[in-house]
Amino acid sequence: MKAIGYFRVFADISDTEQDILSPQVEQEKGFYSYCQEQGYDPVTTFMDVDSGRKVSETQYQHMIRYIRKQQEDFHIVVKNLAHLHRDAQEAVRCLLEIDGLGVKILFTDEALDDPLAAALQAWSTRPQSAGSGDRVKEAMRTRAMYGRALGKPPFGYRIGANQKLELVPEEADVVSLIYKLYLQENKGVRLIARYLNEQGITTKKGNRWSIVGIRDILRNRSYLGTYSRFGVKIPGSHPAIVPPSVFNRVQERLTAEPRKGVYATRLPFLLAGLAYCAHCGNRMIGVNRSQTWTSRKDGKKTKGEYRYYQCQSRANQSFCQYHTRRAEDLESAVLARLQRFSKPEAREQLIKQSASTVDSKTTEQPQLMKKLKALNKKFRGYLDKAAQGDISLDELRATGGELVKERQFLEQRLALLEAEASGEITAEQRRRHTIEALDNIQERWESMTFPARRALLQYVIDRIMVYDHDIDTVLKL
């Protein structure tokens, strides 16, 4: 069995860490001695100097790429868990990534039956800072007790000089109109959204209304003059827009209405967030629809499940026309288009075409940072659940492992944009690197999991403009 040595040298360690965190020479000696004892063939080594950088920026990732490229069986040999990474969250992430490669990790100084369980234990016992988070929450709770507004005010209100909600007259009139249309004119949320959009009445941000936005207004108790945050309810804290009798009748009707569930998304869609309606420019959303019918011949009931992408303007705002594409057909068309892009002659044409396009990296970087932050928060949530026993280690390997793959693509794209901004690479080099990622579609698509496929598409595709009988796939170049 071939073995790879991974070393971590710490630039600044305390006296108490000295016996755990050893220098490079000692780690190399331990690696080769371990390989000799176990009969492993040492093929190469990688060393990181721990200076507080993230894993994705280090030799660790060079090691991961080396393993992928070689496509051979390896063992990774490390001194101990702390030398994989001192940060417990990053150590778990490394273990999940290595596990996803089908590679076993061994430690020269400690025998761990399950390194992931040990890393998770380190996560659960990590020092908790009684830091600013708790103090901020307590301060916000105190503000709520006095009825002082927190966050964005509801439509119809703004935050006044006394930090309490005050009316925005023109918006308050729209709120009253929504309740009137729903209760007195018996219009549903979809028809109300259509009416407001046709009248040119917009949301606070100037956008079109959606059925979700209308339903939120009909459910919001703030319009009774009651402020609610952190479990604190203060009646009469600000001017009411809707009388209690009207609000209660609306709630009764909302509760009594059956939820058809026609547009409820039950399964994730591969192109969610990437597909756009070419007719109005709005996103297309994935829709699951069930239909049951009875055969006239034998009276047998049959149920069909349909998955398709539909223009969001039509589905949520009663705007635009009924533009839809079957999910399987649209996804197959996109995959076929990307596979054609992977041919050498098509790549060169893409490079030439992209040289004159507008570079979107200045707007893309903040979006990537936001997605990465949300992904890290979600990952920590899974670690907490696993540490508390709410999910098993196998579930953590499955769910956490997919998040790690998604994070890899995000960090890789962000690193390219940052390298270009600092002059380390040219725009053409960045474009070529992105186009080369299309090789994964040719070589690994069938073996990739659904989240990995989605992450790859989000890495290479900027948007897919969907026409009734054609598509236009725009790459991130």
Secondary structure, 3 states (H helix, E strand, C coil): CEEEEEEEEECCCCHHHCCCCCCHHHHHHHHHHHHHHHCCEEEEEEEEEECCCCHHHCHHHHHHHHHHHHCCCEEEEECCHHHHCCCHHHHHHHHHHHHHCCCEEEECCCCCCCHHHHHHHHHHCCCCCCCHHHHHHHHHHHHHHCCCCCCCCCCCEEECCCCCEEECHHHHHHHHHHHHHHHCCCCCHHHHHHHHHHCCCCCCCCCCCCHHHHHHHHHCHHHHCCEEECCEEECCCCCCCCCHHHHHHHHHHHHHCCCCCCCCCCCCCCCCCCEEECCCCCEEEEEEEEEEEECCCCCCEEEEEEEEEEEHHHHHHCCCCCCEEEHHHHHHHHHHHHHHHCCHHHHHHHHHHHCCCCCCHHHHHHHHHHHHHHHHHHHHHHHHHHHCCCCCHHHHHHHHHHHHHHHHHHHHHHHHHHHHHCCCCCHHHHHHHHHHCCHHHHHCHHHCCHHHHHHHHHHHEEEEEECCCCEEEEECC
